[in-house]
Amino acid sequence: MTLPPPPVADRRPHQSTHHGVTISDDWAWLRDAGYPTVTDEDVLSYLKAENAYFEAAMAPQAALVETLFQEMKGRIKEDLASVPAPDGPYDYWWAYKPGEQYRQWYRQLRDGGAEELIFDEVAAAAGHDYFRLGALVTSPDYRLLATLVDDDGSERFKLRVRDIASGEDIETISTVVNGAPVWAADSGGIAYTEVNEHWRSDKAKYHRLGDDPAQAAILYEEVDDKGFQVGLGKSQDDALIFIGTGDNTTSEVRFVPASDPTAPPVLVAARKANVEYQCDAAHGRLWIVTNDAHVNFRLVSAAIETPGEWREEKAGSDRVYLRGATSYRDHLALTTRIDGLDALVLRGYDGDERAIPFGEAAYSADFGGNADFAPVAYRVGYSSMVTPPTVYDYHAHDDRLETLRVLEIPSGHDPADYVIDRRLVAARDGAMVPVSIVRRADSKLDGSGRLFLYGYGAYGLAIPPGFSPSRLSLVDRDFSFAIAHIRGGDDLGHGWYLDGKLTRRTNTFNDFVDVARGLIDLGYATQGRIAAQGGSAGGELMGAVANQAPELWGAIVADVPFVDVLNTMLDGDLPLTPGEWPEWGNPIADKAAFDLIQGYSPYDNVEAKAYPPMLITGGLNDPRVTYWEPAKWAARLRATKTDDNLLLLKINMGAGHGGKSGRWDSLREQAEAYAFVLGQMGSE
């Protein structure tokens, strides 16, 4: 099959000047002036041409895509269901029907009774190319259900209230909500946050059922900082509604009684630059996790009557990273990380602590499914790169883990067929970067294999070394699959995150390249036999490492890549830009930030040289990484690179940041990405 020539985007000269520096951007026209509505025919024609080229280029891989898809699908139960989770008098769970893309949600009285279908995603998704259920929150009297639904990928959710007994929606409160709603104690009203025209949550509102939603009370409005976002939460004892505002580095929290949501909000502590804190409440006190005195956070408490008078309960630690605390009746559930590995701790209110034991070299663990204030046992989720997701109940009174379910892999899975390696690789500045690797037990570390390297490295988000049934399709084809726990994530603590942002942002890119070279030295692969993948800020990473060391990669997959960093950070009118300045720097106000970002922004640093084969994806409705970033990057790469390697751009015309939404549609996209890699590096 002869592939047609790739699309060529017109070059339309466009210049802007900042700090005396003129930037040329010949593909600026790919941003539709009417965004978020995209109607420009030239733009749409180019995107459709790229999609057609993608389909043509992938046609020879259709059989491989189908093989991978069926392998991946075979590892997922058609009738997959969650473990029932207790909440008040009911157990709640979701389940798939065989063949269906979406779930159905159920509940049943814990002392017996009929199953109730409380929400049917299959019915709600009918007629939509995209569907995502953002929240499902039962009222305190268990009669009503608040749901958030996004049916176009824009992350502007419709907030509706459903009468569970009749199955009918009785109110649509808003169509532009983002963030889970919170019920009032009497079940007669609901608090929520809307996004404005800039996709920014700047208000917390409260609506009494039966009233006109247009007259909803404003509980709090953020007027001081347009980079801050407002969010809501509820204390584990259900007594307080928390109203938080902040950005990636600074937070401020207020609370109101759940019994009186329109009462004047009580401030916990005034915002202070680069100080974060989060709250829960129990036994008349606030339990607060904060980095005010230590980079890895400490635990403090305060009487609800005097919320600003903090008493230290647990000091910060250089080794133990305190990530969160939930206050139950008998214990504080502390989520921590020690030496890069999750550690779950129950702390009595007398200060006594016990850690829940786990034994593998690399794993992921969390508290989850604990809605009750006084649970009989604490629900825990666990997996590793070889151990399928496992749900436990931890019984604190006798220090016992009870296995409730190990996820079944229908096509079969023997963990003994694989091994986990935990490596430390030296970066060029001497930092030791952890790497979690899964490979076949019979693989050899003699350079004959291939490596698939995944990374993210931003916002303090760690990539947990958990289980993925899909990646086994690569591992079984002689790939070692590695997660590089690079700086910018918080894998080794909050300081690890700080060492990969702002003026230290390039550490993230250097770490990833240095990990690849270090794993070559350890025998996992050779140069050119490494595939790399990352999405969003991880897509920025892909662009940066493609510019820095193109010779390393046999293929790159960049999903919804944030690659037009400089232009985006220079546009304060874009939805997320003001809130992103604490992460990347403000190149409008700061010449040094401008110079730094210009020096690494992937789009601005494309050069006339050979690049590896690349698959780039985006979503037309994506509010986080706008579609024109991957489109402009692909256009500039096509016009500049000197090689004949395959470059593909796929824009989902009816989806957003997460790609397609159905479980099988999403899985097929993953199969396409793996088929692209295998097509470039050898399918066996």
N, C-alpha and C positions, 0 to 999 in steps of 0.2 A: 504493500500500500504506500502510495506517495502522499506525503503530508502536504497540504496546501501551505503557501507562505503565511507566516503569522500576521496578525493585524498590526497595522502601523498607525499609531495615534498622531494626529497633526501636531506639529510644533507651532505654537502661537506665542510669540515673544511676550513675556510679562516680567516686569521688574519691580522690585521694591527696595527701599534703602532704609537701613537701620544702623545707628551708631556710625554713620559714614560708610557703611559697607553695602554695596549693591548686590542683591540676590536675583539671579535669573531663574525663572521657573516656567519653562515652555509648556508645561502640562497643567498649569493652574486652572485652565478652562474646564478640566474634568470635574471640578467642584461645581455642581449645579447651584446657581444663585438662589434658587427657590428652596434649597434644602431646609427642612427634612423631606419636603416633597421633591421628587426627581422627575422632571418632565422634559428636560432639554433633549431634543432628538439626537443631537450629535453625541452627547454623553451616552444615552441609552444605546445608540447604534454601536458605539465602540465596545461597551460592556457586552452586548449581545454577540459581537464578533469574537471577542475573547472567549466567551462561553462556547461558541460554536467551534473555535479552534481547540479548546480543551476537549470537547467531545470527539473531535476528529483524531487528536493525538492519542487519546486514551482508548480509542476503538480497538486497536490491536491487543490491548490488555483486558478486553472485556471478559474473556474466559478466566483470566487470573483474578480479576475483581470478583467474579462470581464464586470462584473457588475460595478465596479469602473470606468473602461474606458468609458463605455456607459454613466454613470452619468456625468463624467467630459466632455465628448464630447458633451453631451446634453446642457451644459452651454455655448458652443461656437458656434457662428453662422457659418454655413457651408460656407456662402458667405460673411464672415467678410471683411470689407473694412475700410481703414483709412479715417479720415476727410481730404479732400483736403487742401493742404498747399500751400500758394502763394510763388512763387519765380520768380521775374521779370514779364514777360507777361503771365506766365503760372501758373496754379494750378497743383500740383503733388499729386498722391495718389497711394496706392497699394490695391489690392483686391484678395481674394481667390475665386476660383470657387468651388462649392459644391463637396466634396469628395477629393479635391486636397490637397497635403501636403505642397505645396509651392505657393508663391504669383506671381502675375503679376503686373507690374508697368506701370502706365498711366500718361498722362498729357493732358491738354486741355487749349487752350487760355482762359484767364480770361474774355475776352469780347465776348466769344462764339466761336464756331467752333467744329470740330470733335474731338472725343477722339483719342489719339494716344497711342498704346501699345509700350512702349519704351524698356521694358525688360521682358522676360518671364522666371521666375525661373523654372517653370514646364518643359519647353523644355531644359533648361540648366542642370537640375538635372537628366534628363533621362539617364539611364544606369549607374548611380553612386549610391553606397550605402550611400554616405554622400554628402551633398551639403550645402554650406553656402555662402550667398552673403555678402561680407564684406564691400562694399562701392558701391555707385551709384552716380557719380558726373557729373553734366551737365556742359559743357563748357560755358564760358561767352557769346558766341554768340548763345547758345542754339541749335547748330547743332550736337554736338558730346556728347558722353556719355563715361565716364571712369568707368569701372567696376572691382571689385575685387572678385574673386571666389576661394574658397577652396573646392576641391572635394574629400578630403581624411581625413580631420580632423587634418592635421599637422600644420595648421595656416601659411602655406606658400601659399600666394594667387597669382593667375594669374592676372596680370594687362593687360587689353585689352581696346582698344578704338573702339567704335562703331559709325558708321554713323546712326543717328536716322532716317533719311528719308528712307534709304534703309533697315535698320535693320541688316546690315552686319557689322561684326567686321573687321576693316581695319588694325589694328596692334595689335600684342601681344608684349608688351614692356618688360615684365619680368614674371617669374614664381615663384619668391621667395619674393614677396612684403608683408610687414606687416605695416598697417597704411594707412589711407585714403590719396589718392593723391590730389594734388592741381594744378589747371590750371593756366597757364600764362594769363595775361590780354587779349592778342590777340588771345587766343584759339589755338595758334600754337604750344604749348609745354606743358609739364606736369612734375611736380616735384613729387618725390616719395621716399620711403625708402625701401631698401631690407634687408633681414636677411642673415647673413653669415652662415657658416657651424655650428656655435655654437648657431644658432637661436637668433642672436643679431643684432639689427638694428644699424649699426655703421656709415652709410653714408646716406646723402641726395643727390639724383641725379636729373638731369634735362635732359629730352629728347625732342628734336624737332621732331615733327611728320614728317615722311618721311625719317629721318636719321636712321643710323644703331644704334639700342639700345645699342650695345656693346660699342659705342663711347659716351655714355651719359656723360654729364659734371658732375663732383662732386662738389656740392655746398658747402658741409661741410663734414668732416670726423672726427669722435671722435677717437683720438689717445692717449689721456692722461689717460683715465680711462676705462678699459674694462668692468666695471660694469655699465657704462652709456649706455642709449639707445637714439637714435636720432629719432625725430618725427617732423611732419610738421603741420602747421595750416595756416589759412588765416584770416586777419582782417575782421571785419564785414562790413567795407566800401569797401572791396575788393582791397584796395590799396597796402597792404603789404602781403608778404609770411613770416611767422615766422618759424624759424628753431630752435627747442628746443633740448637740450641734458640734460640728468640727470638720477638720480636713484630715489629711493623712498623718499629721504630726501633732495636732492640738485638739483638745476636746473640752467640752463644757456640758454639764448635766444639771437638769432640773427635775423635780418630781412633783406630782399631784396625787392626791388620794384616788384610788380606783373607784371609791364610793362617791367622789365629787370631782370629776375631771376638770370642771371649769373653775375650780378654786385657783387662786393665784399660785403660779408655779414657785417652788422653793429651790433656790440655787444651792447646789452642793459646794462648788468652788469655782471662782471666776477663772475664765480662760487665761492661760499663761503660755506664751509661745513655746512649742516643743514639749509641752507637758500633756500627757494623755492619762485619762482615767476612765474606768467603767465601774458600774455599781450594781449591787444586788441588795436585798434587804431580808432580814429575819431577826426575830427576837428583839424587836425595837431598835435595831441598829442597822446602819448601812455597812456593807462589806465591799471594800473598794480596792481595786488593783490599779496601781499607778507607777509611772516612771519618774515621779518628781524627785526622788532621791537616789535612784539607781537605774542604770540603763536597762537592766533585766527585770525591772518592776519589783515592787514590794506589795505586801498586803497590809492595809490599814482598816480601821473601823471608826465609826462615828455614831453618836446618838442621833436618831432621826430629828430630834428637837434642835440639835446643834450640829448640822451636817458638815460644817467647815472645820470642826475641831477634831482632827484626826489623831488616832492612837495606833501606833505601830503594832501589828500582830505578828508579822513575819518579815524579816529584813530581806532586802535584795541580795542577790548572790551572783558572783562572777560565773559560776558553773550552772546554777539552776535558773532557768528562764521561766518565769511565772507568766503564763499566757492568759489565764482567766480563772474566775472563782464563781461558783454557783452555790447559794446558801440554802441548803435543805434544813429540815427540822433538826436532824441529829448531827449533820456534818456539813462542812464546806467541801465541795468537790473541786479540787485544784487541778487545773490542766497545766502541766509543766513540760519542759523539754530539757533533758540533761545530755550533754555531749552530742546533741543533734538527734536524740531519740526521744519519742514521746514517753512521758511518765505521768501516770494518773495517781493522784494522792487524795485520800480522804482525811480531812483534818477535823478532829473534834473541837468543840467550842472551848475545851480546856487546853487546847494547843497540841494534844497528842495526834501524831500523824502515822498513817500506814500507807505504803505504796502498793498498788495492785501489780503483781508480778507478771512479767512477760519474758520470754527466753530467746527469741531469735536475734540474729546479728543486726537486722534492719527490719523495721516494721512500722505500722501506723496504728494508733489507738486513740480512742476518744470516748467521752461520756456522751450518750445519746439516747433519746426516747424516755427521758425521766421527767414527765410532766407533773407528777404529784409532788407536793411539798414534803410529804413523809413517806417515801417509797419503802416497800418491804425489802427490796434489793435495788442496787444501782445498775442500770443497763449500760453495757459497755460494748463498743464495736472494735473489732481488731482484724487486721489482715497483714500479710507480708507479701513480698514479691513472689513467694511460692505458695503461701497459705491463703485459700479463698476467704472472703469476708466471713467472719465468725461473730455471732452475737452471744454475749454472756450476760448473766446476772451475777453481780458480785454481792455476796452476803457478808456484810461487814462484821456481824456478830461472831462469825466463826472463820473469817478470813478465807472464804471459799468462792471460787469461780465455778458457776454452773453453766455449762454449754447449752444454749437454747437451740442454736442452729449453725451448722457450717454450710455455706452456700454450695449447693450441688452443681457440679459441672456435668451436664448430661452426656457429653461425648467422652467423658473420662478425664481424670487428672490425677497424676501421682506426684506429689511434691518431691519424692525421692529422685525423680528424673532431672531435677534442677538443683542448682546451688546458688546461694546468695553470697556475693562478695561485698565487703565494706572496705573501701580503700580511702586513703588520704593521699592526695596528689598536691605537690608543691606548685603554687602559682609563682609567677616571675618575681613577685615582691616578697616571697617567702611564706605567705599565708598557706596553710594546709587546708585544702578544699575537700570535703567529704564527697564520696561518690558511692551510690548504691547500685549494685549490678546484679542482674539475674542472667544465668546462662545454663545451657544444658550441662548435666553432670559429666557427660562424656566429651565435652568440648576441650580443646587444647589451647593453652595460652602461648602459642608459638608464632603468632602473627598471621596464621592462615585463615582465621575467622574474620567476621565482619562485626561492626559495632554500630548500634543505633543509640545516639546520645540525645537526651532530652533535657531542656532547661527552661527556666523562667527568669528568676532573679530580679524581682521588683516588689515594691509596696510592702515589704516584710512578709510576703506570702511564701511559705515553705512548700516544696513539692514532696508530699509524704511517700515513702517507699512502700506503697500498698500494692494490692493485687489488681492485675488487669488481665482478664481472660483473652482479650484481643491481642495483646502483645505476644502471647505465646506463638502466634502464627509467624512472627519474626524469629523468635528464639528457636523454634523448631526448624527454621531454615538457616541455622548456623549464624545467627546474630546473637551477640551479647547485647542486652538492653540495659542502658545505664542512665541514671538520673544524676546530673551534676548539681550538687547543692551549693550553688555559687552565691557570692555576695550580692546583696540586694534582696534576697529572701532572708527570713529570720531563722534559718535552720540551726545555726549555732548561737542563737540569741539575738536580742534587739540590736546589739552592736554590729552583728554580721549584716543586718539590714542597713544600718547607717553607713557602713563601709562600701555600699554599692549604690549610693544615691548622691544627687547634687554634684559636688566637685569630685566625688570619688566614683562617679557612675561608670567610668571605663574599667574599673576593677571587675565588674560583672562580665564584660565581654572578654577581658583578658583571662579571667578564671576559666571560662568555657573553652577557649582555645588551648589554654595550658592543660586542662583536664584531658582534652583530646590527645594532645601530644604525650602526656604522662601515661595514658592508657595504651598508646602505641608502644611506649618503652616497656610496659608491663606485658606486652604480647597479645593484647586483645584484638588488634587489627593493625593494618599498615595504612600509610597515607593514601587517601583517595578511596579507602574502603570503609569510610565512616559516613553514615547518614545522620542528619541533625534535624530536629523538629522543635518548634516552640510557637506559642500563640499569644496574640495581644502584645503585652510588653515582652513576652518571649519571642514574638515575631520581630520586634525591634532587635532583640538579641541575634536572631537569625540574620537580619540584614547587616548588623555590625560585624559578625564573624565571617560572613561571606565577603565583606570588603577587606577585612583584616587578613584572613588566611584562606583564600578560596581553594588552594591546593589540597587542603585537608579533606574536603567533603566530596563524597561520591554522589550525594543528592541532599537537597535541603527542602523541607516542607515548612513554610511560614504561613501560619493561620492568622487571619485578621491582624496583620502585622502593623504595629505602631511605628511606622518608618519615616513619616514626614514630621519628625519631632520639632524641628526648628519652626516651620511654618505654623504648626498647630500651637506651639507655645507662644508664638507672636500674635495670635488672634484671640484676644480676650473676650470676644463675643461668642466663641464656640462654647458648647454646653459645659464641657468639663475643664476647660483650660485654667480658669482662676484657681480651682481646687487642686490642680496638678502642679502649680508653681512650687509648692514646698517639696515636691518629689524631684523635679527636674531643674528648677531654677526659673527665674523670670527674665527672659531675654529682652523684654520690652524695657524694663527699668535698669537692668544690670548688664553692662557691656561684657563683663567677665563671663556671665552666664551665657550670653549670646555667643561669645567666642568658643566656649566649651561645647555647647550643643552643636554649633556649626561644625565643630571638629569631629563629631561622632555620628550625627544624624544620618542614618543609612541612606536616605534618599539624596541627601546633599553630597554624599561621598562616593557615589557610583563613579567608577573609573573605566577608562578604555583598557580593559584587560579581560582575561578569561574568567568566567564564573562557572560554578558547578551547575548541573541540572537543578531546576527549581520549580516547585509547585507553590503558588501563592493563592490564598483564598481570602474572600471578604463577603460582607453582607450588605445589601443595598439599604436595609433599614437599621443598620448598626449605629446606635447612638454613642458608643464608646470609642471605637476606632472607625471613623467614617469611611465609607466605601472608596473615596477618592485616594486615600493613602495607599492601599495596595495597587489601585489602578494606575496612579501616577508613577509609582515605583516600577511596576512592570513596564510601563511605557518608556521610562528613562533607561532601564536596563536593556530593553530591546534596541534602543537607539545608540547605546554606548558600548556594550560589551563586545568583545572581539571573537568569541567562540561560537560554535554552532550547537552548543548543548541546548537541550530542550528547556524552554521556559514557558510555563503554563500559568494562566490567571483564570480562576473560577470565582465568579461573583454570584452568590445566592440572591436571586431577585426578589424573593419573598421571605427572607429570614434576616436575622440580626447577628449579634456577636457570637452566639453559640452554634451557628450553623443550623442545619435542619433539626426539627424537634422530635419527630417520632423515633422510637427506639430502633426500629429497623432502618429508617432513613439515615439516622445518625450513624449507625453501624456501617452502612454502605459507604458513607463518606470516608469513614476510617479505612475501610477496605480499599477505596480508591487511592488514598494517600499511601498506604503500604504497597499497593500495586505499582504506583509511580516509582517508589523507591526501588522495588525489586526489578522493575523494568529497566531502570538505569544501572543497577548494580548486579543484576543476575538473579533470576527467580528461584534458583535452587542453591 
